[in-house]
């Protein structure tokens, strides 16, 4: 469980948040229409189904807004783990439950009694635990089965990079990796995929990860950066500092003075 919670996952983007909201909306629509919980099975109203659909609208619009608000507190963190996602999911669940309670009280019952809130939350937990657990597991599974490698590559071309955590292993085509950046006890691996620059985060040190790489293909240019020199074009001097440039990807990385000769030789060998 500890390894699961400490596993790193990509920071949720707008597309993944919307996909989660649609999944939850569809799930609750089925549950509400079939089982009609919270005392609505005996509830008689000509527009009952329309009123029940209101719960789904709360999820569809409330989930993205609440999730984005919660994520503001994690936005500046160098890594995003399952522990943070679990905590954020709980906050979102509690917030949606409270909104659902007031919707139920005002629209269905026409009466607000806060004494019923604990019972409402218990029922909500029973209904919500399955889809929320499914979303968390799906996020973890997607990361730990994702290779970062196009499907047409064979196993012989894979480069395995391992982290400290038990299930933290990624596979890459070595030529797709652009550079690696150290951030404390974490390493950010930047690579190209589908014409875009993406990254994965692994719990390890740069020196330990560098030992897993093909030595001739990667060059240390700074205490915090290890690069695939084949992906870079030139070194420039700007404001008294040397920068390694990859024009295609609009990447500019600092070069230490003692590494300048080495990287310039590497670039010259490639061009």
N, C-alpha and C positions, 0 to 999 in steps of 0.2 A: 504493500500500500504506500509506503514511504517513497519507493522508487517511482510509483505511478504519479504521486502528487508532485514530485520534484522534476518530473519530465518536462522538457521545454516544448512549447508548441508555438506556431506562428501567431503574431498579434492579430486578433479578429479584425477583418476589414468589413467594409460596407456590404459587400456581396455575401459574405458568410453570415453576417448578422441577419440580413434579409432572408436568406435561405432557412436559417433557424426559426425565424418568426413564421414563415410560411408552413414549415413542418409542424410547429406547435399549434398553429391555427387549424390545420387540417386534422390533427389528432384530437383537439378539443371539440371540434365540430362533430366528429364521429361520436365521441363519448357523450357529449351533451344531447345529441339527437337520439341516440340509442338508449342510454341509461337515464338521462334526465335527472341528475343528482340534485342535491340541495333542496329537496322537497318540491321540485317542479313537476314530478311525475303526476301528482294529483292536482297540480295547478291547472285550472281551466281558463283559457283566454284565447280569443280568436286569432291573436297574433303571437301566440306563445313561441313558435319556432323562430319568428323574427326577433323576438326578445332574447331568446337563447343565443342567436347569432351575434348579439351585441357583445357577449363574452369574447368571441373570436376577434371582433373588431378591436377590443381592448388589447388583445395580445398582438394583433397585426400592427397596430400603431404604437402601443405602449412598450412592447419588447424592444424595438430598435432604439427608441428614445431613452429608455432607462438604461439599456446596455451601453449605449454611447456615453451617457452621463457617468456611469460607473467606470468606464474605461479611461476617462480623463485622468483618474488617479494613478493609472498604470502606464500612461502613454510615454513617460520619460524613462521608464525602466529599461535597462539594456536587454533584459530577457523577459519572457512571459511564460509562466509555468502553469501546469495543470492545477496547482494549488490556488493560484490567482484566479484561474477560470472557474474553479469550484466555488470559491468565495463569491465571485461576481455573479455566478448562476444563482446562488442562494439569495443574494441581495435582490436580484431581478425577480426571482420567484416570490419573495416576501412582498415586494412592491406591487407586483401584479395581483397577488392574493388580496391585498388591502383594497386595491382598485376594484377588483371583482366583488368584494364584500359590499362596498358602497353601491356598486351597480345593482347587485342583487337586492339590497335593502331598499334602494330608491325606486327601481324600475319594477322588480318582481313583487316585493312585499309592501312597498309604499310606506315603510317604517324602518327607522334606523335604531337598532338595539345593539350597542357595543358588547353586551354580554354574550352575544352569539358569535363574536369574532373568533375566539379560540377554537370553537367547534368548526367554524367555517374553514379555518386554517388547517385543522387536522384533516378534514375531508379533502381539501385542496392538495395537501401533501400526498395523500394516498393516490390521488389522480395524477399528480405531476411527477412523482418520483420516477416513473418508468420513462417518459419522454426526455426528461432532463438528464437522467443517467445515460440514456441512449446517445444524446448529443455529446456528452462528455467523453464517452467511450469512443464514439466515432471520430472525435477530434484527435484523441490519443492514437487510435489505430491508424488514422490517415497519415500521421507523421511518421510512425514507426514501421509502416509498410511502404512508405514513399521512398523511392530510391534517389530521386533527383536525376534520374538517368533515362533517356529516351528508350522506348520499348525495343527498338531494333538493335540495341547493343547486346553483345553476349556477355556472359559472366567474366570472360577473360579480360574485358576492358574496364571492369569496375574497379574503382578505388574505394576501399573501405576506410571510413574514418569513425573511430569510436570515442565515446565520451566516458566519463566516470560512472554514470548511471548504468544499471544492468542492461536496459533495453535501448540505450541511446547509441544507435549505430546508423550511419548514413552511407549511401553508395552513390558515387559520382563517376561520370566520364571525366578523367583527369583534364582533358582539353577544355572542358566546360567551366572549370574553376577559374575565377578571375583573381581573387585574392582572399586572404584570411586576416581578420582583425582581432587582436586580443582586447578583452575587456574584463580585467580582473581574473576571475576563475572561469571565465567563459570565452569561447571563440566563436566569432561570427564568420561563417563561410559564405562568401559571395560567389554566385555562379550564374551563367547564362542559360536560360531555358525558354523556349518558344519566343525568342527574340527579345526577352526582357531580362533585366538583372534582378535576381531573387537572392534570398539568403536563408540559411538555417543557423540555428544557435545550438551549440553543444557545450556541455559542462566539462571543461578541461582547460589546460594551459596551452599557450601557443607552442612552447618548446616541446610538450608531450605530443601534440598533434603533428608537429613538423616531422617527428620521427616516423610517422605513419605515411608520409608523402614520398613521392618519387623525388629524390634529392636533386636530380639534374633539371627538373621541370619547375622548381619553386626556389625563389631567392628571397632571402631576408633583407629588406631595405630599411628596416626600422625596428626597434624593440617591440613595436605593436603591430607590424605588418609583414606578411609573407605573401609574395606575389608570383603569379604565373607570368614570367617576363614576356612570353609569346603574345600575350594579350595587350601589351602596352607599346606605345609608339616612341616616346622620347622623354627626356628629362629637361625641365626648364628651371630657370632661376627667377623667383618672384619675391619681392620684398625681402631679399636677403636669404630666402629659403629655397631649397631644391625640391621640386615636385615631380613625381612620376605621372605621366599623362596617358590615359587611354581615351582617345578622341571619340571612338565609336560609342563608348558607354558613358562618356562625360564623367570620367573618374579622375580625381586628382589626389594623389597620396604623398605624404611627406617622405623624404629620403634623408637618412642620417648622413652626415659628412663622411664618416668612415666606410659607408656602404656605397658611396657615389661611384667610385671606380668600378666596382664589381657589377653594378646594375648597368652602367654604360657599356661595359664589355658584353654583357648578356644581350643587350639591345642590338649591339653591332653584329653579334653572331647570328641574330635572327633576321637581319635585314641586309 
